[in-house]
Amino acid sequence: MPKIYFDERIAATYDADSPEMFEPAVVEETVSFLADLAGAGDALELGIGTGRIALPLSRRGVRVHGIDLSPAMIAQLQAKPGAEEIGVTVGDFATTRVEGTFTLAYLVYNTIMNLTTQDEQVGCFLNAAAHLEPGGCFVIEVGVPDLRRYPPGETVRAFTVTPTRLDFDEYTDFPGQIVWSHHYWVRDGQLEVSSAPYRDVWPSELDLMARIAGMRLRERWSGWTREPFTGESTSHVSVWEKAE
Ligand SMILES: C[S@@+](CC[C@H](N)C(=O)[O-])C[C@H]1O[C@@H](n2cnc3c(N)ncnc32)[C@H](O)[C@@H]1O
């Protein structure tokens, strides 16, 4: 089983620490996009976390099941109203199978990068495809690797620098596409620190993984409101479709 980085401490403040991701407009755009794709079928969220997207999607009338490695994140979800409508399985979303078939599987907020080997990421595509009905869709929201922002010879890039918060990425393995994200923040006068590894992945590599899993790219946008994806896009929302 992979190491759990979203432990009790991270889970307790997860919602409060990512306020921009919990903005009603951001959640609404995401849920609308996913609800359209799910149609009358069921949806499977890989890395369901505290239910940021699953709960409002379920309120829209889509039946949602989630997989997550972290009992602490799931406990946060299950303490929220509406959680009783959502089935949850504790496990690794690269390998864990749940009962049923789905018209939609989705993996948002860069969570594919939590799988830190190519094998695991391919396994995730195979697992998503195995749960989908023919014609069903797999959606990923993830950043485009930002290598252009690292000056030559540098392996560290800070992206939040305030008196009470420092976030920076550290590329520890360029060929293996491994970047560690480090976070330091002062809360109630105490310094808190957390670090976790991620695997950067290019859109084209994801397309190849989809092909290996019997899916083909149907749409790629730079955001949930279907803004065009260009060479300047910093992230993408991609939809692959399982063969009929
Ligand atoms: C960035 S959070 C995203 C949570 C939620 N999807 C959201 O959008 O707020 C990533 C979640 O994926 C879970 N996770 C990471 N790696 C996993 C794995 N291999 N299998 C299952 N869950 C995993 C973490 O426990 C965490 O809850």
The ligand as an SDF file (V2000), in Angstrom:
LIG
                    3D

 27 29  0  0  0  0  0  0  0  0999 V2000
   -5.3990   16.6110   -3.2450 C   0  0  0  0  0  0  0  0  0  0  0  0
   -6.4670   15.5400   -2.3820 S   0  0  0  0  0  0  0  0  0  0  0  0
   -7.9190   15.6620   -3.4070 C   0  0  0  0  0  0  0  0  0  0  0  0
   -9.1770   15.3170   -2.6690 C   0  0  0  0  0  0  0  0  0  0  0  0
  -10.4590   15.6250   -3.4290 C   0  0  0  0  0  0  0  0  0  0  0  0
  -10.5360   14.8860   -4.6700 N   0  0  0  0  0  0  0  0  0  0  0  0
  -10.5580   17.1140   -3.7230 C   0  0  0  0  0  0  0  0  0  0  0  0
  -10.6450   17.4670   -4.9020 O   0  0  0  0  0  0  0  0  0  0  0  0
  -10.5600   17.9190   -2.7870 O   0  0  0  0  0  0  0  0  0  0  0  0
   -5.8380   13.9190   -2.8400 C   0  0  0  0  0  0  0  0  0  0  0  0
   -6.6030   12.7620   -2.2090 C   0  0  0  0  0  0  0  0  0  0  0  0
   -6.1710   11.5510   -2.8590 O   0  0  0  0  0  0  0  0  0  0  0  0
   -5.9030   10.5640   -1.8750 C   0  0  0  0  0  0  0  0  0  0  0  0
   -4.8940    9.6680   -2.4490 N   0  0  0  0  0  0  0  0  0  0  0  0
   -3.6080    9.9410   -2.7510 C   0  0  0  0  0  0  0  0  0  0  0  0
   -3.0130    8.8720   -3.3070 N   0  0  0  0  0  0  0  0  0  0  0  0
   -3.9360    7.8840   -3.3360 C   0  0  0  0  0  0  0  0  0  0  0  0
   -3.9450    6.5450   -3.7940 C   0  0  0  0  0  0  0  0  0  0  0  0
   -2.8610    5.9780   -4.3470 N   0  0  0  0  0  0  0  0  0  0  0  0
   -5.0860    5.8290   -3.6800 N   0  0  0  0  0  0  0  0  0  0  0  0
   -6.2030    6.3880   -3.1180 C   0  0  0  0  0  0  0  0  0  0  0  0
   -6.2580    7.6500   -2.6700 N   0  0  0  0  0  0  0  0  0  0  0  0
   -5.1420    8.3940   -2.7780 C   0  0  0  0  0  0  0  0  0  0  0  0
   -5.4560   11.3320   -0.6590 C   0  0  0  0  0  0  0  0  0  0  0  0
   -5.6390   10.5720    0.5250 O   0  0  0  0  0  0  0  0  0  0  0  0
   -6.3430   12.5650   -0.7190 C   0  0  0  0  0  0  0  0  0  0  0  0
   -7.5590   12.3580   -0.0520 O   0  0  0  0  0  0  0  0  0  0  0  0
  1  2  1  0
  2  3  1  0
  2 10  1  0
  3  4  1  0
  4  5  1  0
  5  6  1  0
  5  7  1  0
  7  8  2  0
  7  9  1  0
 10 11  1  0
 11 12  1  0
 11 26  1  0
 12 13  1  0
 13 14  1  0
 13 24  1  0
 14 15  1  0
 14 23  1  0
 15 16  2  0
 16 17  1  0
 17 18  1  0
 17 23  2  0
 18 19  1  0
 18 20  2  0
 20 21  1  0
 21 22  2  0
 22 23  1  0
 24 25  1  0
 24 26  1  0
 26 27  1  0
M  CHG  2   2   1   9  -1
M  END
$$$$
